[in-house]
Amino acid sequence: MLSVVGSLYIYFIESNHELGIFVGLWAPTIILGAIEIEKMLED
């Protein structure tokens, strides 16, 4: 949740669009990757 708030702050307040998008996307990517790895290890 903190990464989403941070990305919104960076995107709108700091006006650094590329960094704001990056910060907003890395956390969900890691979470989804961990879920997929967990599924593979269960099989």
N, CA, C, O and CB atoms as a CASP TS submission, in Angstrom:
PFRMAT TS
TARGET T0000
AUTHOR 0000-0000-0000
METHOD Language model
MODEL 1
PARENT N/A
ATOM      1  N   MET     1       0.829  -1.204   0.000  1.00  0.00           N
ATOM      2  CA  MET     1       0.000   0.000   0.000  1.00  0.00           C
ATOM      3  C   MET     1       0.870   1.263   0.000  1.00  0.00           C
ATOM      4  O   MET     1       0.542   2.275  -0.618  1.00  0.00           O
ATOM      5  CB  MET     1      -0.942   0.001   1.221  1.00  0.00           C
ATOM      6  N   LEU     2       1.986   1.159   0.715  1.00  0.00           N
ATOM      7  CA  LEU     2       2.882   2.312   0.788  1.00  0.00           C
ATOM      8  C   LEU     2       3.470   2.656  -0.585  1.00  0.00           C
ATOM      9  O   LEU     2       3.686   3.827  -0.898  1.00  0.00           O
ATOM     10  CB  LEU     2       4.009   2.039   1.787  1.00  0.00           C
ATOM     11  N   SER     3       3.728   1.631  -1.398  1.00  0.00           N
ATOM     12  CA  SER     3       4.291   1.917  -2.724  1.00  0.00           C
ATOM     13  C   SER     3       3.290   2.653  -3.610  1.00  0.00           C
ATOM     14  O   SER     3       3.681   3.473  -4.440  1.00  0.00           O
ATOM     15  CB  SER     3       4.732   0.617  -3.406  1.00  0.00           C
ATOM     16  N   VAL     4       2.002   2.363  -3.437  1.00  0.00           N
ATOM     17  CA  VAL     4       0.976   3.050  -4.228  1.00  0.00           C
ATOM     18  C   VAL     4       0.908   4.520  -3.823  1.00  0.00           C
ATOM     19  O   VAL     4       0.867   5.404  -4.678  1.00  0.00           O
ATOM     20  CB  VAL     4      -0.410   2.373  -4.045  1.00  0.00           C
ATOM     21  N   VAL     5       0.897   4.772  -2.525  1.00  0.00           N
ATOM     22  CA  VAL     5       0.864   6.154  -2.041  1.00  0.00           C
ATOM     23  C   VAL     5       2.136   6.893  -2.482  1.00  0.00           C
ATOM     24  O   VAL     5       2.079   8.041  -2.923  1.00  0.00           O
ATOM     25  CB  VAL     5       0.720   6.189  -0.490  1.00  0.00           C
ATOM     26  N   GLY     6       3.271   6.221  -2.355  1.00  0.00           N
ATOM     27  CA  GLY     6       4.526   6.833  -2.776  1.00  0.00           C
ATOM     28  C   GLY     6       4.547   7.140  -4.256  1.00  0.00           C
ATOM     29  O   GLY     6       5.031   8.192  -4.674  1.00  0.00           O
ATOM     30  N   SER     7       4.024   6.224  -5.048  1.00  0.00           N
ATOM     31  CA  SER     7       4.027   6.456  -6.496  1.00  0.00           C
ATOM     32  C   SER     7       3.111   7.616  -6.875  1.00  0.00           C
ATOM     33  O   SER     7       3.440   8.395  -7.769  1.00  0.00           O
ATOM     34  CB  SER     7       3.597   5.188  -7.238  1.00  0.00           C
ATOM     35  N   LEU     8       1.981   7.737  -6.213  1.00  0.00           N
ATOM     36  CA  LEU     8       1.090   8.869  -6.487  1.00  0.00           C
ATOM     37  C   LEU     8       1.750  10.193  -6.092  1.00  0.00           C
ATOM     38  O   LEU     8       1.632  11.191  -6.802  1.00  0.00           O
ATOM     39  CB  LEU     8      -0.244   8.696  -5.734  1.00  0.00           C
ATOM     40  N   TYR     9       2.433  10.187  -4.971  1.00  0.00           N
ATOM     41  CA  TYR     9       3.141  11.392  -4.540  1.00  0.00           C
ATOM     42  C   TYR     9       4.223  11.778  -5.555  1.00  0.00           C
ATOM     43  O   TYR     9       4.322  12.934  -5.965  1.00  0.00           O
ATOM     44  CB  TYR     9       3.768  11.178  -3.145  1.00  0.00           C
ATOM     45  N   ILE    10       5.022  10.801  -5.947  1.00  0.00           N
ATOM     46  CA  ILE    10       6.101  11.077  -6.904  1.00  0.00           C
ATOM     47  C   ILE    10       5.533  11.527  -8.243  1.00  0.00           C
ATOM     48  O   ILE    10       6.055  12.453  -8.864  1.00  0.00           O
ATOM     49  CB  ILE    10       6.985   9.831  -7.099  1.00  0.00           C
ATOM     50  N   TYR    11       4.471  10.876  -8.685  1.00  0.00           N
ATOM     51  CA  TYR    11       3.898  11.177 -10.001  1.00  0.00           C
ATOM     52  C   TYR    11       3.287  12.584 -10.041  1.00  0.00           C
ATOM     53  O   TYR    11       3.541  13.352 -10.969  1.00  0.00           O
ATOM     54  CB  TYR    11       2.830  10.132 -10.365  1.00  0.00           C
ATOM     55  N   PHE    12       2.479  12.912  -9.023  1.00  0.00           N
ATOM     56  CA  PHE    12       1.746  14.178  -9.079  1.00  0.00           C
ATOM     57  C   PHE    12       2.465  15.342  -8.387  1.00  0.00           C
ATOM     58  O   PHE    12       2.475  16.453  -8.917  1.00  0.00           O
ATOM     59  CB  PHE    12       0.392  13.996  -8.458  1.00  0.00           C
ATOM     60  N   ILE    13       3.055  15.114  -7.235  1.00  0.00           N
ATOM     61  CA  ILE    13       3.672  16.200  -6.486  1.00  0.00           C
ATOM     62  C   ILE    13       5.083  16.497  -7.002  1.00  0.00           C
ATOM     63  O   ILE    13       5.434  17.655  -7.231  1.00  0.00           O
ATOM     64  CB  ILE    13       3.716  15.854  -4.996  1.00  0.00           C
ATOM     65  N   GLU    14       5.876  15.462  -7.181  1.00  0.00           N
ATOM     66  CA  GLU    14       7.252  15.645  -7.654  1.00  0.00           C
ATOM     67  C   GLU    14       7.330  15.801  -9.172  1.00  0.00           C
ATOM     68  O   GLU    14       8.366  16.207  -9.699  1.00  0.00           O
ATOM     69  CB  GLU    14       8.110  14.468  -7.219  1.00  0.00           C
ATOM     70  N   SER    15       6.256  15.486  -9.871  1.00  0.00           N
ATOM     71  CA  SER    15       6.167  15.572 -11.342  1.00  0.00           C
ATOM     72  C   SER    15       7.222  14.730 -12.045  1.00  0.00           C
ATOM     73  O   SER    15       7.705  15.099 -13.115  1.00  0.00           O
ATOM     74  CB  SER    15       6.303  17.018 -11.789  1.00  0.00           C
ATOM     75  N   ASN    16       7.581  13.597 -11.444  1.00  0.00           N
ATOM     76  CA  ASN    16       8.509  12.667 -12.071  1.00  0.00           C
ATOM     77  C   ASN    16       7.687  11.454 -12.515  1.00  0.00           C
ATOM     78  O   ASN    16       7.553  10.480 -11.775  1.00  0.00           O
ATOM     79  CB  ASN    16       9.683  12.252 -11.085  1.00  0.00           C
ATOM     80  N   HIS    17       7.146  11.526 -13.719  1.00  0.00           N
ATOM     81  CA  HIS    17       6.190  10.527 -14.184  1.00  0.00           C
ATOM     82  C   HIS    17       6.801   9.134 -14.329  1.00  0.00           C
ATOM     83  O   HIS    17       6.178   8.145 -13.943  1.00  0.00           O
ATOM     84  CB  HIS    17       5.610  10.959 -15.502  1.00  0.00           C
ATOM     85  N   GLU    18       7.997   9.047 -14.874  1.00  0.00           N
ATOM     86  CA  GLU    18       8.609   7.736 -15.086  1.00  0.00           C
ATOM     87  C   GLU    18       8.884   7.030 -13.755  1.00  0.00           C
ATOM     88  O   GLU    18       8.596   5.842 -13.615  1.00  0.00           O
ATOM     89  CB  GLU    18       9.911   7.881 -15.884  1.00  0.00           C
ATOM     90  N   LEU    19       9.432   7.746 -12.790  1.00  0.00           N
ATOM     91  CA  LEU    19       9.722   7.156 -11.491  1.00  0.00           C
ATOM     92  C   LEU    19       8.431   6.800 -10.757  1.00  0.00           C
ATOM     93  O   LEU    19       8.367   5.767 -10.089  1.00  0.00           O
ATOM     94  CB  LEU    19      10.568   8.117 -10.645  1.00  0.00           C
ATOM     95  N   GLY    20       7.417   7.628 -10.871  1.00  0.00           N
ATOM     96  CA  GLY    20       6.132   7.335 -10.234  1.00  0.00           C
ATOM     97  C   GLY    20       5.512   6.059 -10.765  1.00  0.00           C
ATOM     98  O   GLY    20       4.968   5.266  -9.996  1.00  0.00           O
ATOM     99  N   ILE    21       5.588   5.854 -12.060  1.00  0.00           N
ATOM    100  CA  ILE    21       5.059   4.627 -12.660  1.00  0.00           C
ATOM    101  C   ILE    21       5.880   3.427 -12.216  1.00  0.00           C
ATOM    102  O   ILE    21       5.318   2.381 -11.891  1.00  0.00           O
ATOM    103  CB  ILE    21       5.052   4.730 -14.198  1.00  0.00           C
ATOM    104  N   PHE    22       7.198   3.563 -12.197  1.00  0.00           N
ATOM    105  CA  PHE    22       8.063   2.462 -11.773  1.00  0.00           C
ATOM    106  C   PHE    22       7.770   2.047 -10.343  1.00  0.00           C
ATOM    107  O   PHE    22       7.622   0.858 -10.061  1.00  0.00           O
ATOM    108  CB  PHE    22       9.527   2.853 -11.907  1.00  0.00           C
ATOM    109  N   VAL    23       7.685   3.008  -9.444  1.00  0.00           N
ATOM    110  CA  VAL    23       7.430   2.708  -8.038  1.00  0.00           C
ATOM    111  C   VAL    23       6.068   2.040  -7.873  1.00  0.00           C
ATOM    112  O   VAL    23       5.915   1.153  -7.034  1.00  0.00           O
ATOM    113  CB  VAL    23       7.503   3.990  -7.189  1.00  0.00           C
ATOM    114  N   GLY    24       5.094   2.448  -8.650  1.00  0.00           N
ATOM    115  CA  GLY    24       3.761   1.864  -8.552  1.00  0.00           C
ATOM    116  C   GLY    24       3.664   0.454  -9.108  1.00  0.00           C
ATOM    117  O   GLY    24       2.757  -0.293  -8.741  1.00  0.00           O
ATOM    118  N   LEU    25       4.591   0.077  -9.990  1.00  0.00           N
ATOM    119  CA  LEU    25       4.490  -1.235 -10.639  1.00  0.00           C
ATOM    120  C   LEU    25       5.383  -2.312 -10.045  1.00  0.00           C
ATOM    121  O   LEU    25       5.072  -3.492 -10.209  1.00  0.00           O
ATOM    122  CB  LEU    25       4.812  -1.096 -12.076  1.00  0.00           C
ATOM    123  N   TRP    26       6.472  -1.979  -9.365  1.00  0.00           N
ATOM    124  CA  TRP    26       7.397  -3.019  -8.928  1.00  0.00           C
ATOM    125  C   TRP    26       6.800  -3.892  -7.841  1.00  0.00           C
ATOM    126  O   TRP    26       7.015  -5.104  -7.854  1.00  0.00           O
ATOM    127  CB  TRP    26       8.683  -2.400  -8.435  1.00  0.00           C
ATOM    128  N   ALA    27       6.063  -3.328  -6.905  1.00  0.00           N
ATOM    129  CA  ALA    27       5.524  -4.129  -5.799  1.00  0.00           C
ATOM    130  C   ALA    27       4.500  -5.170  -6.270  1.00  0.00           C
ATOM    131  O   ALA    27       4.615  -6.332  -5.882  1.00  0.00           O
ATOM    132  CB  ALA    27       4.881  -3.212  -4.763  1.00  0.00           C
ATOM    133  N   PRO    28       3.505  -4.806  -7.087  1.00  0.00           N
ATOM    134  CA  PRO    28       2.567  -5.830  -7.564  1.00  0.00           C
ATOM    135  C   PRO    28       3.245  -6.904  -8.407  1.00  0.00           C
ATOM    136  O   PRO    28       2.834  -8.064  -8.387  1.00  0.00           O
ATOM    137  CB  PRO    28       1.462  -5.181  -8.370  1.00  0.00           C
ATOM    138  N   THR    29       4.279  -6.520  -9.146  1.00  0.00           N
ATOM    139  CA  THR    29       5.003  -7.495  -9.960  1.00  0.00           C
ATOM    140  C   THR    29       5.683  -8.534  -9.085  1.00  0.00           C
ATOM    141  O   THR    29       5.627  -9.728  -9.379  1.00  0.00           O
ATOM    142  CB  THR    29       6.035  -6.795 -10.845  1.00  0.00           C
ATOM    143  N   ILE    30       6.318  -8.094  -8.023  1.00  0.00           N
ATOM    144  CA  ILE    30       6.976  -9.031  -7.110  1.00  0.00           C
ATOM    145  C   ILE    30       5.952  -9.919  -6.406  1.00  0.00           C
ATOM    146  O   ILE    30       6.186 -11.116  -6.238  1.00  0.00           O
ATOM    147  CB  ILE    30       7.815  -8.269  -6.072  1.00  0.00           C
ATOM    148  N   ILE    31       4.834  -9.352  -5.999  1.00  0.00           N
ATOM    149  CA  ILE    31       3.788 -10.139  -5.327  1.00  0.00           C
ATOM    150  C   ILE    31       3.232 -11.196  -6.270  1.00  0.00           C
ATOM    151  O   ILE    31       3.071 -12.350  -5.873  1.00  0.00           O
ATOM    152  CB  ILE    31       2.649  -9.222  -4.825  1.00  0.00           C
ATOM    153  N   LEU    32       2.937 -10.824  -7.500  1.00  0.00           N
ATOM    154  CA  LEU    32       2.416 -11.800  -8.462  1.00  0.00           C
ATOM    155  C   LEU    32       3.443 -12.879  -8.770  1.00  0.00           C
ATOM    156  O   LEU    32       3.093 -14.050  -8.916  1.00  0.00           O
ATOM    157  CB  LEU    32       1.994 -11.101  -9.752  1.00  0.00           C
ATOM    158  N   GLY    33       4.698 -12.491  -8.870  1.00  0.00           N
ATOM    159  CA  GLY    33       5.757 -13.476  -9.097  1.00  0.00           C
ATOM    160  C   GLY    33       5.856 -14.459  -7.943  1.00  0.00           C
ATOM    161  O   GLY    33       6.033 -15.656  -8.169  1.00  0.00           O
ATOM    162  N   ALA    34       5.746 -13.977  -6.717  1.00  0.00           N
ATOM    163  CA  ALA    34       5.809 -14.851  -5.543  1.00  0.00           C
ATOM    164  C   ALA    34       4.635 -15.821  -5.515  1.00  0.00           C
ATOM    165  O   ALA    34       4.796 -16.981  -5.137  1.00  0.00           O
ATOM    166  CB  ALA    34       5.830 -14.020  -4.259  1.00  0.00           C
ATOM    167  N   ILE    35       3.471 -15.359  -5.908  1.00  0.00           N
ATOM    168  CA  ILE    35       2.285 -16.241  -5.954  1.00  0.00           C
ATOM    169  C   ILE    35       2.484 -17.342  -6.985  1.00  0.00           C
ATOM    170  O   ILE    35       2.159 -18.501  -6.727  1.00  0.00           O
ATOM    171  CB  ILE    35       1.003 -15.428  -6.286  1.00  0.00           C
ATOM    172  N   GLU    36       3.015 -16.987  -8.149  1.00  0.00           N
ATOM    173  CA  GLU    36       3.245 -17.984  -9.196  1.00  0.00           C
ATOM    174  C   GLU    36       4.298 -19.004  -8.781  1.00  0.00           C
ATOM    175  O   GLU    36       4.150 -20.194  -9.058  1.00  0.00           O
ATOM    176  CB  GLU    36       3.669 -17.300 -10.490  1.00  0.00           C
ATOM    177  N   ILE    37       5.348 -18.554  -8.126  1.00  0.00           N
ATOM    178  CA  ILE    37       6.382 -19.478  -7.639  1.00  0.00           C
ATOM    179  C   ILE    37       5.800 -20.414  -6.593  1.00  0.00           C
ATOM    180  O   ILE    37       6.096 -21.609  -6.586  1.00  0.00           O
ATOM    181  CB  ILE    37       7.582 -18.701  -7.051  1.00  0.00           C
ATOM    182  N   GLU    38       4.972 -19.868  -5.710  1.00  0.00           N
ATOM    183  CA  GLU    38       4.320 -20.687  -4.688  1.00  0.00           C
ATOM    184  C   GLU    38       3.434 -21.763  -5.317  1.00  0.00           C
ATOM    185  O   GLU    38       3.429 -22.904  -4.854  1.00  0.00           O
ATOM    186  CB  GLU    38       3.487 -19.803  -3.756  1.00  0.00           C
ATOM    187  N   LYS    39       2.693 -21.416  -6.358  1.00  0.00           N
ATOM    188  CA  LYS    39       1.846 -22.381  -7.068  1.00  0.00           C
ATOM    189  C   LYS    39       2.690 -23.480  -7.710  1.00  0.00           C
ATOM    190  O   LYS    39       2.323 -24.654  -7.670  1.00  0.00           O
ATOM    191  CB  LYS    39       1.002 -21.668  -8.140  1.00  0.00           C
ATOM    192  N   MET    40       3.830 -23.092  -8.309  1.00  0.00           N
ATOM    193  CA  MET    40       4.693 -24.084  -8.949  1.00  0.00           C
ATOM    194  C   MET    40       5.277 -25.033  -7.933  1.00  0.00           C
ATOM    195  O   MET    40       5.433 -26.219  -8.225  1.00  0.00           O
ATOM    196  CB  MET    40       5.809 -23.406  -9.723  1.00  0.00           C
ATOM    197  N   LEU    41       5.607 -24.554  -6.748  1.00  0.00           N
ATOM    198  CA  LEU    41       6.191 -25.412  -5.719  1.00  0.00           C
ATOM    199  C   LEU    41       5.170 -26.363  -5.107  1.00  0.00           C
ATOM    200  O   LEU    41       5.544 -27.421  -4.599  1.00  0.00           O
ATOM    201  CB  LEU    41       6.811 -24.565  -4.631  1.00  0.00           C
ATOM    202  N   GLU    42       3.896 -26.009  -5.145  1.00  0.00           N
ATOM    203  CA  GLU    42       2.836 -26.869  -4.633  1.00  0.00           C
ATOM    204  C   GLU    42       2.631 -28.102  -5.518  1.00  0.00           C
ATOM    205  O   GLU    42       2.261 -29.167  -5.025  1.00  0.00           O
ATOM    206  CB  GLU    42       1.533 -26.083  -4.521  1.00  0.00           C
ATOM    207  N   ASP    43       2.868 -27.957  -6.811  1.00  0.00           N
ATOM    208  CA  ASP    43       2.624 -29.067  -7.753  1.00  0.00           C
ATOM    209  C   ASP    43       3.684 -30.090  -7.709  1.00  0.00           C
ATOM    210  O   ASP    43       3.618 -31.079  -8.440  1.00  0.00           O
ATOM    211  CB  ASP    43       2.502 -28.569  -9.142  1.00  0.00           C
TER
END
